[in-house]
Amino acid sequence: MPEMTKAERLVCALSREEPDRVPIYDLVDHRALISRLAGQELTLENALEVIPRALDQVLDTTRVWMPAQPGRRVDERGFTHERVDWWNEWQVQTPFQDMDGLVKFVKSEIERLEAWQPKNAAQELAALQEWQRRFGETVIPASGAGEALQDAYILVGMDRFIFLELDHPELVSRWLEAQHQATMRRLQSESGVQAISPIAWVFADIAFKDHLMFSKTYLRSHGFFRRLAEIMGLYHSYGLKVIFHSDGDITPLVPELIEAGADAIAPVDTPAGMDIFQLKADFGRRVSFVGGMNLGVLSAGSPDEVRSLAQRIIQTVGRGGSLVLGSSSEELYESLPEENILAMWETVWDDSRHPIHPA
């Protein structure tokens, strides 16, 4: 088979057709590994150039994720965020202190969201084009969207969200719909993004280890799958493949995610309870899988154990397409042994010299 471009390889796998080799995806915040790949030390000052150049050597696709100086900041709505290291930022304070303050905030958010209109679509497109130039052939998403339920509970905290819905269910319904409609207006303004790449991501963290955060009945009755279908349908109308992201074990929701339009599920969180081999057997003709390399093996296994697992995934899940290989955490962080990460990637590259189905 002739060698494919990275975009061709990715689309092939997401279309459940067999590419020349399995594509590779991850987010990488491993400073030593990035420095090793780039041939120079990664710093905050050179990150915009060094990280894309390093990752273009090894990944078929990634998302734009850049480091920044640790510290605190307050956003335009009054939320305080703390960056504890180069890569991770957490919300640590809210602009409300009690339920009355939360209700007032949500009402103001509804007004803001209902009035909001997208601006500078051409400027946003130009910024994406610049990022794609930096990453070379490696595919970055053309667009990304958070689902309203996730965005709401993350913003105010799960406990507050639950109490708010118990006391003010209609207000929560209005809030979720206002968020969703604002998202749809933004995406409708992005009709040119297919020039960037062939993929989009939709984010909705809705599961813990071994179980869902919300029941399937709750999700259905609260419009979760309807909203997903509308977002994914719009992306499909642009000719994009859609990757759905949630951490945790979302196995019970896979049929509904397929029905909503997901072309792939990420990151196949195996330590949380997902079985990538069973998922392939049950759904491999209907959806693709991103990730699947067990983080426990990547963190504590030997390079040979990493190679063995990668080979098994490639030979089974990758058979006939439907696989983009990466970590089950969707993140290669600094405590992971470099040699294990390289062993995972090298297994894919070695496989490209030997067909998945030898003649």
N, C-alpha and C positions, 0 to 999 in steps of 0.2 A: 504494500500500500504506500503511495507517495506520502511524504511528510506533509502534515497539515499545518496551517497557521494556528496560533493559540486560539483565536476566535473560532475558527472552523472546528477545531478539536472540541472546544467547550460546547458549541451548539450541537454538535453531533452527539455528545454524551447526554446532553439535556433533552435531546429528541429521542433518546433511547435507541440510538444507533451506535455501532461500534466504531470508534475513531482509530487513528493510527496507534495511539496509546492512551491510557487513562490520563485525563487532565489533573493538575495539582492545584489546590487552593489552600490558603490559610491567611490569617492575620499574623504578622511577625513583629514581636516587640522584644526580641532577643538581641541585645546590643552587640554582644561579642560575635554572634553569628552574622549579623548585618555587616559589621566591620570586616569580618573575614571574607565575606562575599564581595564587598565593595573594594577591598584592598586598601582601606583607610579607616581610621577611627571615626565612628559615628559621634557627632556632637549635636547639640541643639541648633547650633549655627549652620551646620551643613546638612541637616536632616532632609530638607526638601529635595535635595539633589541625590544624596547618598542612598536613602532608603529606596526610592524607585529604581535607581540603577542596580542596587543589589538584588532586589526581588525580581527584576526582569530577567535575571539569570536563571531563576529556579522555579518560578510560579507561572502557571498558565493564567490564573486569575486571582485577584485579591480585592480588598476594599481600601480606600484611602484612609490611613490611620497614621497620624503624625504626632510626635511627642511635643511637650511644652514644659515650661518651667513650673515646678511645684509651687503651690500657693493657693490663696483664697481669692474668690471673685464674687461679686453680687450681680445677677443678671437684671435685665430691664423690668422684670416682674417682681423683683425683690427676693428671689431665692438665692441663698448662699451656697456656693460650690467650693469644694476643696480638692485640689489635685495633690495626691499623696506621693506620686512618683511621676516619671516622665509621661506615663501612658494612661493612667486611670484617674478619673475625676468622679467625685461623689457629691450628691446634694446633701448638705448637712444642716441647713436651717430653712424654714419656710416663712413667708411673710404673714402667716396667720398663726394664732396660738390656741384657738379653741374652735368649737363647732360653729359658733356664730360667725367667727372670722372666716372659716372655711366656706360657709354658705355664701357669704358676701363675695369672697374671692371667685367662687365658681360662677356666680351670677355675672360678675364683671368679665370673666373669661368668655362666657357665652356671648355677651355683647361684643367683645373684641373679635371673637372668631367669626361671628355673623357679619361683621362689617369688613373683615379682612379681605383684601384682593391681592393676588400675586403681582409682583413688580419685577422689572429687570430680568425677564426670561432670557433675553439675548446675552446679558452680562453673565448670568449663571451658566449658560451654555458655553460661553467663551472660557470661563473658569474650568469647566469640566474638560474642555478640549486641551487646555494647558496641562491639566493633570494627566490626561491620556498621553500627551507628548512626553511628559516626564517618565511615565511607566513603560514607554516603548510599545512592544507588542503585547505585553501582559494586559489582560482585559480587566478594566475596572467597571463598576456598575454605571449604566446610563442614568439611573435614578434609584431612589430608595424612599420608602414610606413606612411610617409607624402606624399600626392599627390603633383606633381610638381607645379601646378598653385598656390596652397596655399603657398608652401614653397617659391616661388619666390616673391609673393606680400608681404608676411610678412617680408621677408628679407630686401627688399628695401623700403617698404612702398607703400600703395595703390596708392597715387598720383604719385609718381615717376614711378611706374610700368605702369600706364595708359599712361603717357607721353612717356615713353620708347617705348611702343607698337605702339603708334601713329606715332612716328618718325622712329622706327626701328623694324617693325613687323617680318621680317625674323630673326633678331637677337634673339628676344623673342622666336620664335618658336624653334630655335636651342638650346636655353638655357633650355627651358622646356623639350625637348627631351633628352638633355644631363643629366639633373637631373633624369629623369625617368629611363633612361638606367642604371645609376649608382645605383639607388634604386633596379632595377631588378637584377643587378649583386650581390648586397648585399644579397637580399632575396634568390637568387639561391645558395648562399654559406651557407644558414641556414637550410639545409635539415634535420638536426637533431633536430630542435626545437620542433617537435611534442612530444618529450619526456618530455618537460616542462609542457605543458598544451594543451587543445584542442581548444584554441581560439587565434585569432590575431585581431589587431585593425588597421584600416586605417583612417587617419585624413585628413580632408579637410574642413576648415571653409569657407563656401561659401554663407552665408545668414546673414541678419540682422533681426531685429524684423519686422515681417509682410511682408518681401520681400527678394528676392535673391540679392546677390552682383553682379552676372553675369546672363544674360538671358540664358535660356535653349539653344537657338540657338547659342549663343557665346560659351557655354561650349561644345556643340557638335562639332562645327566647329574647336575648338581649341584642340580637342583630349582628353578632360577631361574624358569622359566616357570610351573611349578606354583604356586610361592608368589605370583607376580604374579596368576595366575588366581584364587586364593583371596581375595586382597585386593580385586581388582576386582569379583569376584562379590559380595562382601559389600557393597561400595559400591553396586553395581547394585541389590541387594536393598533399599537405602534410597531408591532412586529417583534416585541421583546419576549424572551423567555423569563419566567418569574421564579425566583428562589424564595421560599418561605423559611424564615428563621424563628426558632424558639429553642431555648435551652430546656433541659429536663426531658422527661419521658412523655412524648406526645403520641405514642403509638396508637392509643384509642381514637385519635382524631384524624389519622391518615386518610381514611375514606372521605371524610368531609373536606379535608384540605384539597384532595384531588378533585372533588366535585366543585370546589370553589375556584379551581383553575391553577393550582400550584404545579409547576413543571418539575420542581425539585424541592427537597426538604433538607434543611441544614440545622445543626451540624451532625445529626445522628448521634445523639449523646449516649454512647454505650455505657459509661459508668453510671448513668442515671437509670438505666434499665432497658434501653433500646437495643434490639438485636438486629444488626444490619443484614445478617444472612437470612433471617426469617422475613424481614421486610422485603428483601429482594425476591424471595420465593412468593410472597403474598401479593406484592404490588409492583414488582419490577417492570411489568409491561405498561404500567399506567403512570409512574412517577419515577424521577431520578433521585439520587442520594448524594449529598455533599458531606464529606467528613468521614466518620466511622472508625478512624484509627484510635483505639482505646488509649486515653491519656495515661492510665496506669502503666501500660506497656511502654509508652513513650518516655515516661518519667523515671520508671524504676527497672525496666527491662534492659537486657543486653542488646547491642546492635543486631545480633543474630535473631533474637526474639522479635525485634521490630521488623526485620526483613521477612521473617516467617509469617507474621500477621499480615503485613502488606501484601505478600504474595497470595495468601489465601483470599484476601478481600478482592484483589485484582482478578484472580482466576474464577471467582464465583460471582461477586456482585458486579464486577466489570464485564462479565461475559454478556455479549450482546449490547453493550452500552449501559447507560443509566448510572454511571459512577463518576464523581469528581472526588478524588482522594484528598483527605486532609485530616487534621486532628479532630477528635470528638469534642474538644473544647472550643474549636474555631479560633484558637490562639496558641502560638508558639512562644511561650514566655521564657524569661531569662534563666529559670532554674532547670529547664529541660537540658539534658546532655546534648551538646552539639552533634556528637557522633550518632546519636539516635535519630535526630532530625534528618541528618544527611543520609542515614541508612534507609529511612522511609523514602526520601526523594530518589535515591540511587536505585532502589528496587523498581520504581516506576520507569526510570530511564533505561535500566537493564531490560525490562520487559518490552520496551519499544523496539529492541533489537530482536525480539522473539515474539511472533504473533501470539495473541491470546488463544487462538485456535490453530495450532500447528497443522500444516497440511498433511 
